[in-house]
Amino acid sequence: MEITLVRGDITAQDVDAVVNAANSSLLGGGGVDGAIHRRGGPAILAACRDLRASHYGKGLPTGQAVATVAGDLPARWVIHTVGPVFSAAEDRSHLLVSCYRESLRVADELGATSVAFPAISTGVYGWPIDDAARIALGTVRTIPAQVTDLRFVLFTPDAYTSFEKALAAAGS
């Protein structure tokens, strides 16, 4: 699996699957979630509403992942995952690890070979970017998957720098 870092907009990635840092409602929100819903159009929201009506009446649990159509995005699918809110009082890193693991599991089920990830939980959920980068890169490197092109698409220069340092520290 080749891991690359991209500074830019995840909604512009021409990949099989884009990972959405969703909220548990699956009905859109701010940050990456809002951008994916806005650019992807009503097909994504309709698919998310169907999921809420059929399997996830109480919302998608933190650390889990589920796929929908990608609507007007250049990707084929959107893999929605709910990251944990950071807590200095409680180690919730296993939930962040689960987001990456479950997203790659869903990608494998879809037959996706190219996947674009955001920096899950680093926006309004408050996860420190350096720690999130270490966890994200450490996790995806250890998961056997059919994905050959794995991108971390980072919107801010600080996020890119943090992931660049974590990637260098991991020896890739």
Helices and strands as residue ranges (DSSP letters): E 2-7, G 10-12, E 17-22, H 31-40, H 42-54, E 65-69, E 77-82, H 93-110, E 114-117, H 129-140, E 149-154, H 157-169
